[in-house]
Amino acid sequence: MAESKYDCIVIGSGPGGYVAAIRAAQLGMKTAVVEKAKVGGRCLNEACIPAKALLRVADAMKEVTGAKGFGIDVGEVSFDFSGATEHRDQVVKTLTGGVAMLFEKNGIDLIDGFGSVNDDANVKVGGSFDGSEIEAYTVILACGSVPRPVAGLRFGGRILDTAAMWLTSEQPERLAVIGAGASGTEVASAFGRLGTDVILLEALDQILPLEDAEIAKACAREIAKQNVNIVTGASVEKMEDSGDSVKIDVGGETHEVDLLCIAAGRGADVEGLGLEDAGVEVDDRGLIKVDGAMRTSLEGVYAIGDIVPGPALAHKASDEGVLAVEDAAGMHTHPIDYDFVPRVTFCSPQVASFGLTEQQAREAGHDVVVGKVPMGAVGAPTVYGDRSGMVKIIGDKTYGEIVGAHIVCAKAAELIEELVVARQLEGGYPELAHSIHPHPAFAEAVLEAARATDGWLIHG
């Protein structure tokens, strides 16, 4: 049951909100979370987790169908999409149940309803609380984002956002994906490997436009082998949902598909939060303005995650949640350096990076040195049967700094963190080049890339 006063109220229970609430409780704050939908927010229920569950199914399919290369004869392989959805739903149930358990363990009240903030920096909760006002010493807005359609279309019928795509109960035979950023590329890679004919449409000249061009090109080569037709520089001229299929006109050609997934961007979910009436300032993109400690223009109110500037990443939101709560508790904090927050695309192969691309580093005036190593240069990828990809480090010669790191390979999500930690601890590529790595391990590619950056590559 909700009480009339809390030290900290968090609106939203996604990776930013629930982490902020737990940290607040750890610091002795009487804490509540207001959630209008399901515990865990969109990430756990509709986006990150369902996506990774189906991507894991696609990985398993690749392992099974490739088993013959290891002397394992599995016979004819069949696939039942309902089994994949059962795995997805069980993963979601387990993880959202875990968040609810952590709330209980930490004495956090969960309030069901729509939360908004007023000019007294208190929270008003609708829904089952019928507009009750709850006093709060600290309010943290963690409301996430919503999908944006394109070309005046509305989501519904056979035109889906990425959340609906990941939650679909039936596998389409033919699928079009508009937008080849991280989300769209993940959709294409997952469904293509599971047998769907996919056309991936990107208006720019490369998939994964935020990534280093060389890394994106290497990834595209592998995605194109996964039943995916990649069209870059694509100009979508017309789309029509007939009820039985969707027709898309692109570059003078018409493609007819069962489903169209639009992965062309998201916007801050701030509608109904009462920001204008409360005096909380937003920028021209509708994002809430915050300082380096995540404070908004209204004293006592913080904002984190997709509703503030910076990359729209779950782990970025979580770190912002910790930062906001610790500032509210009077602890000394440091602003996040957003250029060096790692990002990962969980397609196959995975793509992970942080910092500047090679082109950005040169444009910024760095004394650039680049170290590149193909995954096949070290032993482990060959042992595991997946030599595709590379590690690329962008350095500045002046002090041996790592100004960017880019990986495309089967284990990029795990490998990138070594480079994140090295930079965080003020280590450069010369220090990394002299560190000892286990053999044989995928991480040796990071070691060799550091050596290449430092001018003395061994395996290559």
C-alpha angles and dihedrals in degrees: 000000000000118000128213098249137031136176090223133016119186119198107209131028103219123118091292097044102043093045090050091050094050092048090049091052090048089056091054100261120144098238140192133179122212113207125179096192132009129345109259095038125232094316096063097032106035114006132021099026102039087045094052091045092058092040087056089053089054090050090051090051090053091050093049096046090046095048093099089072087065094049094262114132110199095169121219111357119218128187130207113193091202088066089054092051091049089054090048094049093046091051091051092047092050096048098042088047087053091055091050089050091051090052090053093044091052096043094247117158116225113212117197112218148064113300128207134170128235133203091268088063090246128127127248115201123201127182113057090004094056098222098317116170116226121194115234132184090200129020123193118194110209103158102142126209142296129220122262120218122216135227093018093296125145125220114248141088108028094345108089139178117226093266092057089045093055091045097048115130096208130054113233119226090214126028135178121200121196112204124036098208119119096292097045094045091051091052092049094047094048099046094037092056090048091058106269118134103237133192112195114200123198125175093206126068097260139034114248092030094191093058131087108279094236092051093047091050092051090050092048091055090059096040089054088061091058101076089275124132106205117205115184124185085035119170111195106212102177140001127191130181107204094179092250097055144346122250118205125188112209126167093343093310128105120219121193116203139168094233137016117208116197112206097163100126146299137244134216114276097228102128111127095012091115093233097150095047091046093049096244108153123227131189128239091275093056093254119137114253113237137170127230091285093050093253116153125212089269112078113244094020122105130182130204143171128020093352092067131057119279134066115328096238130140094225091049089054091050092052091047089052091056091045093051095048094046090051090049088052091054096253123144110258139180126221117250117255096223095191089068100046105117118240127198134194109202097209121120110297097027119234121211131172149148137189126016129349117231091261093047092050092053092046089051090058099249120156088245127210121174129204119192130178128176113228089239090067091078129055107242099066089053091049091051093045099243115101097158122121140027146239117238124187123192112205140178112228095209096077102359091255125169104230096169141006128194129182133180115182144099093283102033094128091061097038097053093064094067089060092045091053093044091055094042090055089049095252119146134205093274090058091046090049090058096047120106118244128191118256129258098019136127087239090071086078088064089050092050092047089054089050090049090052089050091050103252111088111177105188104044 
